């Protein structure tokens, strides 16, 4: 099963209604880094993954191994 962290990061950001700039400021990276993660051009390091999982209130396992859709919280 492929890791779809980039899709999860995009979907979670949209679900929480954060801009890329918001996430970048909270996590302590550039907006370009967030864009690269969401576009699958690069991956966040483990420390950033921990911050992202806390920000989005998901486990690391969910962030990396699950498929998270925008509608997941609407059910």
C-alpha positions as semicolon CSV with decimal commas, in nm:
position;residue;x (nm);y (nm);z (nm)
1;X;0,000;0,000;0,000
2;X;0,151;0,335;-0,102
3;X;0,199;0,608;0,153
4;X;-0,040;0,891;0,072
5;X;0,082;1,141;0,327
6;X;0,066;1,421;0,068
7;X;-0,306;1,363;0,008
8;X;-0,369;1,337;0,381
9;X;-0,185;1,663;0,449
10;X;-0,388;1,844;0,183
11;X;-0,719;1,695;0,298
12;X;-0,653;1,764;0,665
13;X;-0,551;2,123;0,594
14;X;-0,865;2,178;0,390
15;X;-1,081;2,008;0,653
16;X;-0,944;2,242;0,921
17;X;-0,970;2,541;0,683
18;X;-0,604;2,637;0,719
19;X;-0,413;2,808;0,442
20;X;-0,067;2,682;0,351
21;X;0,068;2,995;0,515
22;X;-0,118;2,914;0,838
23;X;0,028;2,563;0,853
24;X;0,376;2,687;0,766
25;X;0,369;2,942;1,047
26;X;0,236;2,695;1,305
27;X;0,482;2,419;1,211
28;X;0,777;2,654;1,162
29;X;0,853;2,599;0,793
30;X;0,808;2,790;0,469
31;X;0,488;2,787;0,268
32;X;0,692;2,631;-0,010
33;X;0,773;2,333;0,217
34;X;0,404;2,278;0,285
35;X;0,332;2,298;-0,089
36;X;0,607;2,044;-0,166
37;X;0,470;1,803;0,097
38;X;0,117;1,832;-0,043
39;X;0,239;1,792;-0,402
40;X;0,444;1,483;-0,316
41;X;0,772;1,651;-0,406
42;X;0,918;1,595;-0,059
43;X;0,822;1,452;0,279
44;X;0,821;1,621;0,620
45;X;1,076;1,490;0,867
46;X;0,957;1,298;1,172
47;X;0,958;1,605;1,398
48;X;0,735;1,791;1,154
49;X;0,509;1,485;1,123
50;X;0,462;1,487;1,500
51;X;0,370;1,858;1,492
52;X;0,135;1,800;1,199
53;X;-0,038;1,508;1,369
54;X;-0,095;1,720;1,680
55;X;-0,218;2,015;1,474
56;X;-0,468;1,799;1,287
57;X;-0,556;1,581;1,590
58;X;-0,467;1,251;1,420
59;X;-0,214;0,984;1,510
60;X;0,112;0,947;1,322
61;X;-0,015;0,614;1,195
62;X;-0,330;0,778;1,058
63;X;-0,129;1,058;0,901
64;X;0,105;0,819;0,720
65;X;-0,087;0,495;0,667
66;X;-0,457;0,581;0,647
67;X;-0,655;0,748;0,374
68;X;-0,806;1,059;0,525
69;X;-1,083;1,225;0,328
70;X;-1,225;1,570;0,388
71;X;-1,566;1,417;0,468
72;X;-1,428;1,188;0,744
73;X;-1,547;1,421;1,024
74;X;-1,889;1,478;0,865
75;X;-2,004;1,120;0,918
